[in-house]
Amino acid sequence: MASVAPTVEDVDAAAQALADRVVRTPLLPSPSLSALAGHEVLIKAELFQYGGSFKLRGATNRVRAMTAGERAAGVTTISAGNHALAVALVCRAAGVAATVFMPRGASTVKVQATRAQGASVDLDGEDVNAALARMQDFARDRGALVLHPFDDPLVIAGQGTVGVELIEDLPAVGSVVVPVGGGGLIAGIALAVKARRPQARVIGVEPGNAATLTAGLAAGAPVRPAQTAPTIADALAPPTAGQHTVAIASRLVDEVVTLGEEELRAGLLYAYREAKLACEAGGAAAVAALLSGRISAPGPTVVVISGGNIAPANLARLLAEAENAR
């Protein structure tokens, strides 16, 4: 991973480079969320991106910068799903071999989708830490480029193109609410938004069961949260946030809120019933935060729905659980 921190100039360069390579996702008005908040709320629908999540942006930006030697040696990465699929899609288009390490309990839908795009998938790691160790051994033995899921400066710059688009479409934005896993998306969005509209609030949302950015901000460096537990927002549960993402968030992110599992389910149900969007639980975290009433998000507000890769049976189960909890 490069050591130089990403800048807004890197985000702007990525926006130019990716303009014809990714979907410019829409800002969808949400009358129900607007009525709830008392001001205009719009949804940045990244679940409509190629591959079903924002992850394609960062992966594309990193792969486009590879040297000929790096392309020949191939790419490897670790992911619970969305980043894996994005890397597989980008590498297939670029003619680069991709080997993805996923923990044994990764979503079957995401594993199958990644393999369908031609990537080799290793599921022999019992958990994220074991998968990470296997990936590191592979990268060392094969000389493959490690494409970090969230803490590579080029990946962060690519994710920041979400922020470029939303502020071009809504220059007077008052708040942006962003789901947080490792922090690459919120770091990139914060770089883009704060450079153009410093007074806008950038708010992160993460599961209380995997509050990695909260822990990193408290410690001033990436650390494992003192307590973790399984979460339905599996896409938002890396072991730690990143060096770059913690540093950027400490400067530019105004607030990070953690949500309980019931709150995350409620956000998923609301997105499905009111916005007619079938997304994953992590993808709906920003909606859940708005529903919780525990964030200060002056309008107009953009909530980012970051991904929609979820098995139909799993979505049906989570929606039923949310309905039963009402």
C-alpha positions as CSV (number, residue, x, y, z in Angstrom):
1,M,0.0,0.0,0.0
2,A,1.2,3.5,-0.9
3,S,2.1,5.6,2.2
4,V,1.1,9.0,0.9
5,A,-2.3,10.1,2.2
6,P,-5.0,10.7,-0.5
7,T,-6.0,14.3,-1.2
8,V,-9.0,15.9,-2.8
9,E,-6.9,16.3,-6.0
10,D,-6.6,12.5,-6.1
11,V,-10.4,12.2,-5.8
12,D,-10.9,14.8,-8.6
13,A,-8.5,12.9,-10.8
14,A,-10.4,9.6,-10.1
15,A,-13.7,11.3,-11.0
16,Q,-12.3,12.2,-14.4
17,A,-10.7,8.8,-14.9
18,L,-13.8,6.8,-13.9
19,A,-16.4,9.0,-15.6
20,D,-16.9,6.4,-18.4
21,R,-16.1,3.3,-16.3
22,V,-18.7,3.4,-13.5
23,V,-22.4,4.3,-13.2
24,R,-23.2,7.8,-12.1
25,T,-25.7,6.7,-9.6
26,P,-28.9,8.8,-9.0
27,L,-29.9,11.0,-6.1
28,L,-33.5,9.7,-5.5
29,P,-35.9,11.9,-3.6
30,S,-37.5,10.3,-0.5
31,P,-40.8,11.9,0.4
32,S,-41.2,9.7,3.4
33,L,-37.7,10.3,4.8
34,S,-38.1,14.0,4.1
35,A,-41.4,14.1,6.1
36,L,-39.7,12.3,8.9
37,A,-36.7,14.6,9.0
38,G,-38.7,17.8,8.4
39,H,-36.5,18.8,5.4
40,E,-35.4,17.4,2.1
41,V,-33.8,14.0,2.2
42,L,-32.4,12.2,-0.9
43,I,-30.9,8.8,-1.4
44,K,-27.6,8.3,-3.2
45,A,-28.3,4.8,-4.6
46,E,-24.9,3.1,-4.9
47,L,-26.7,-0.3,-4.9
48,F,-27.3,0.5,-8.6
49,Q,-23.6,0.5,-9.3
50,Y,-22.0,-2.2,-11.4
51,G,-21.5,-5.1,-9.0
52,G,-24.2,-3.8,-6.7
53,S,-22.1,-1.6,-4.5
54,F,-19.8,1.5,-4.4
55,K,-16.7,-0.9,-4.2
56,L,-16.3,-0.9,-8.0
57,R,-15.2,2.7,-7.9
58,G,-12.1,2.1,-5.7
59,A,-11.2,-1.2,-7.3
60,T,-11.3,0.4,-10.8
61,N,-9.2,3.3,-9.7
62,R,-6.5,1.0,-8.3
63,V,-6.4,-1.4,-11.2
64,R,-6.2,1.3,-13.8
65,A,-2.9,2.5,-12.1
66,M,-1.2,-0.9,-12.2
67,T,2.1,-1.2,-14.0
68,A,2.6,-3.8,-16.7
69,G,4.7,-5.9,-14.2
70,E,1.9,-5.7,-11.6
71,R,-0.7,-6.7,-14.2
72,A,1.4,-9.8,-15.2
73,A,1.7,-10.9,-11.5
74,G,-2.0,-10.5,-10.8
75,V,-4.1,-9.1,-7.9
76,T,-5.1,-10.6,-4.6
77,T,-7.4,-9.3,-1.9
78,I,-9.4,-10.2,1.1
79,S,-13.1,-9.5,1.4
80,A,-16.4,-10.7,2.9
81,G,-18.1,-10.0,-0.4
82,N,-18.7,-6.6,-2.0
83,H,-15.0,-5.8,-2.5
84,A,-14.3,-9.3,-3.8
85,L,-17.0,-9.0,-6.5
86,A,-15.8,-5.5,-7.5
87,V,-12.2,-6.7,-7.8
88,A,-13.3,-9.7,-9.9
89,L,-15.3,-7.5,-12.2
90,V,-12.6,-5.0,-12.7
91,C,-9.8,-7.6,-13.2
92,R,-11.9,-9.5,-15.7
93,A,-12.4,-6.4,-17.8
94,A,-8.7,-5.5,-17.5
95,G,-7.4,-9.1,-18.3
96,V,-5.7,-9.4,-14.9
97,A,-5.8,-12.6,-12.8
98,A,-7.5,-12.2,-9.4
99,T,-7.3,-14.4,-6.4
100,V,-9.7,-13.5,-3.6
101,F,-9.5,-14.8,0.0
102,M,-12.9,-14.9,1.8
103,P,-13.7,-16.2,5.2
104,R,-15.4,-19.5,5.3
105,G,-18.7,-18.0,6.4
106,A,-18.9,-15.4,3.6
107,S,-22.3,-15.0,1.8
108,T,-22.8,-17.8,-0.7
109,V,-24.4,-15.3,-3.1
110,K,-21.3,-13.1,-3.0
111,V,-18.9,-16.1,-3.3
112,Q,-20.8,-17.4,-6.3
113,A,-21.0,-13.9,-8.0
114,T,-17.2,-13.5,-7.5
115,R,-16.4,-16.8,-9.0
116,A,-18.8,-16.1,-11.9
117,Q,-16.6,-13.2,-12.9
118,G,-13.6,-15.4,-13.2
119,A,-11.8,-14.8,-10.0
120,S,-10.2,-17.7,-8.0
121,V,-11.8,-17.8,-4.5
122,D,-10.1,-19.3,-1.5
123,L,-12.5,-20.2,1.4
124,D,-10.0,-22.2,3.5
125,G,-9.6,-19.4,6.1
126,E,-11.9,-20.2,9.1
127,D,-12.4,-16.4,9.8
128,V,-11.2,-13.0,8.6
129,N,-7.8,-13.3,10.4
130,A,-7.1,-16.7,8.9
131,A,-8.1,-15.6,5.4
132,L,-5.9,-12.5,5.8
133,A,-2.9,-14.7,6.7
134,R,-3.5,-17.0,3.7
135,M,-3.7,-13.9,1.4
136,Q,-0.5,-12.5,2.8
137,D,1.3,-15.8,2.2
138,F,-0.1,-15.9,-1.4
139,A,1.0,-12.4,-2.2
140,R,4.5,-13.0,-0.9
141,D,4.9,-16.3,-2.8
142,R,3.4,-15.1,-6.1
143,G,4.3,-11.4,-6.1
144,A,0.7,-10.5,-6.5
145,L,-0.5,-6.9,-5.9
146,V,-2.6,-6.7,-2.7
147,L,-5.6,-4.6,-3.5
148,H,-6.7,-3.3,0.0
149,P,-10.4,-3.2,0.5
150,F,-10.4,0.3,2.0
151,D,-7.0,1.7,3.1
152,D,-5.2,2.2,-0.3
153,P,-5.1,5.9,-1.3
154,L,-6.2,5.1,-4.8
155,V,-9.1,3.0,-3.4
156,I,-10.1,5.9,-1.1
157,A,-9.9,8.4,-4.0
158,G,-12.1,6.1,-6.1
159,Q,-14.8,5.8,-3.4
160,G,-14.6,9.6,-3.1
161,T,-16.2,9.9,-6.5
162,V,-19.5,9.2,-4.8
163,G,-19.0,12.5,-3.0
164,V,-18.1,14.4,-6.2
165,E,-21.3,13.2,-7.9
166,L,-23.6,14.0,-5.0
167,I,-22.3,17.5,-4.4
168,E,-22.4,18.2,-8.2
169,D,-26.1,17.1,-8.1
170,L,-26.9,18.9,-4.8
171,P,-24.4,21.8,-4.3
172,A,-26.3,23.1,-1.2
173,V,-26.1,19.7,0.6
174,G,-26.3,20.2,4.4
175,S,-25.5,16.7,5.6
176,V,-24.2,13.4,4.1
177,V,-24.8,10.2,6.1
178,V,-22.5,7.3,5.2
179,P,-22.3,3.6,6.2
180,V,-18.9,2.8,7.7
181,G,-16.9,-0.5,7.6
182,G,-13.2,0.1,7.2
183,G,-13.8,3.8,6.4
184,G,-12.8,4.0,2.7
185,L,-16.1,5.3,1.6
186,I,-16.6,8.0,4.2
187,A,-13.0,9.1,3.9
188,G,-13.3,9.6,0.2
189,I,-16.7,11.3,0.5
190,A,-15.4,13.6,3.2
191,L,-12.4,14.7,1.1
192,A,-14.7,15.5,-1.8
193,V,-17.5,17.2,0.1
194,K,-15.5,19.2,2.7
195,A,-13.3,20.7,-0.1
196,R,-16.4,22.0,-1.9
197,R,-18.8,22.7,1.0
198,P,-16.9,22.9,4.3
199,Q,-20.1,23.6,6.3
200,A,-21.7,20.4,5.3
201,R,-21.8,17.7,8.0
202,V,-20.4,14.3,7.2
203,I,-21.8,11.6,9.4
204,G,-20.7,8.0,9.7
205,V,-22.8,5.0,10.8
206,E,-21.5,1.7,11.9
207,P,-22.8,-1.4,13.8
208,G,-22.4,-1.2,17.5
209,N,-21.2,-4.9,17.2
210,A,-18.3,-3.9,15.0
211,A,-17.5,-0.2,15.8
212,T,-14.1,-0.2,14.2
213,L,-13.9,3.5,13.2
214,T,-15.2,4.6,16.6
215,A,-12.5,2.6,18.2
216,G,-9.8,3.9,15.8
217,L,-10.9,7.5,16.4
218,A,-10.7,7.1,20.2
219,A,-7.3,5.5,20.0
220,G,-5.9,7.8,17.2
221,A,-5.0,4.7,15.2
222,P,-6.6,1.5,13.9
223,V,-7.4,-0.8,16.7
224,R,-9.7,-3.7,17.3
225,P,-12.9,-2.7,19.2
226,A,-12.8,-3.8,22.8
227,Q,-16.0,-5.8,22.2
228,T,-17.4,-7.3,19.0
229,A,-20.2,-9.6,18.1
230,P,-21.8,-10.9,14.9
231,T,-23.8,-8.3,13.0
232,I,-26.4,-8.5,10.2
233,A,-24.4,-5.7,8.6
234,D,-21.6,-8.1,7.7
235,A,-20.2,-5.7,5.0
236,L,-19.5,-3.2,7.8
237,A,-17.4,-5.5,10.0
238,P,-13.7,-5.5,9.2
239,P,-11.2,-6.2,12.1
240,T,-10.1,-2.6,12.2
241,A,-10.5,0.7,10.3
242,G,-7.4,1.9,8.2
243,Q,-4.5,4.1,8.9
244,H,-5.5,6.6,6.2
245,T,-9.3,6.3,7.0
246,V,-8.8,7.0,10.7
247,A,-6.6,10.0,9.9
248,I,-9.0,11.5,7.4
249,A,-12.1,10.9,9.5
250,S,-10.4,12.5,12.5
251,R,-10.0,15.7,10.5
252,L,-13.1,15.8,8.3
253,V,-15.9,13.6,9.7
254,D,-18.2,15.4,12.1
255,E,-19.9,12.5,13.8
256,V,-19.9,8.7,13.9
257,V,-22.9,7.0,15.4
258,T,-23.2,3.3,16.3
259,L,-26.5,1.4,15.9
260,G,-27.9,-1.7,17.4
261,E,-29.1,-4.7,15.4
262,E,-32.7,-3.9,15.8
263,E,-32.1,-0.4,14.5
264,L,-30.3,-1.8,11.5
265,R,-33.2,-4.1,10.8
266,A,-35.6,-1.2,11.0
267,G,-33.5,0.7,8.4
268,L,-33.5,-2.3,6.1
269,L,-37.3,-2.6,6.4
270,Y,-37.8,1.1,5.8
271,A,-35.7,1.2,2.7
272,Y,-37.6,-1.8,1.4
273,R,-41.1,-0.6,2.2
274,E,-40.9,3.1,1.7
275,A,-38.1,3.5,-0.9
276,K,-38.8,0.2,-2.7
277,L,-35.0,-0.6,-2.5
278,A,-33.9,-4.1,-1.8
279,C,-30.5,-3.6,-0.2
280,E,-28.3,-5.3,2.3
281,A,-28.4,-4.4,6.0
282,G,-25.1,-2.5,5.9
283,G,-26.3,-0.7,2.8
284,A,-29.3,0.6,4.7
285,A,-27.3,1.8,7.8
286,A,-27.6,5.5,6.9
287,V,-31.3,5.2,6.6
288,A,-31.4,3.5,9.9
289,A,-29.4,6.3,11.5
290,L,-31.9,8.9,10.2
291,L,-34.8,6.8,11.6
292,S,-33.0,6.5,15.0
293,G,-33.2,10.3,15.6
294,R,-29.8,10.1,17.2
295,I,-27.8,12.2,14.6
296,S,-27.8,15.9,13.8
297,A,-28.3,16.0,10.1
298,P,-29.4,19.5,8.8
299,G,-30.9,19.5,5.4
300,P,-30.9,19.0,2.6
301,T,-29.6,15.5,3.6
302,V,-28.1,12.8,1.5
303,V,-28.2,9.2,2.8
304,V,-25.9,6.8,1.0
305,I,-27.3,3.3,0.4
306,S,-24.0,1.6,-0.3
307,G,-24.8,-1.9,-1.5
308,G,-27.5,-4.3,-2.5
309,N,-25.8,-7.7,-2.6
310,I,-28.0,-9.9,-0.4
311,A,-29.5,-13.4,-0.9
312,P,-33.2,-13.2,-1.4
313,A,-33.8,-15.7,1.4
314,N,-31.6,-13.7,3.8
315,L,-33.4,-10.5,2.9
316,A,-36.8,-12.1,3.5
317,R,-35.6,-13.4,6.9
318,L,-34.3,-10.0,8.0
319,L,-37.4,-8.2,6.8
320,A,-39.7,-10.7,8.7
321,E,-37.6,-10.2,11.8
322,A,-37.9,-6.4,11.5
323,E,-41.7,-6.7,11.0
324,N,-42.0,-8.9,14.1
325,A,-40.0,-6.5,16.2
326,R,-42.3,-3.5,15.4
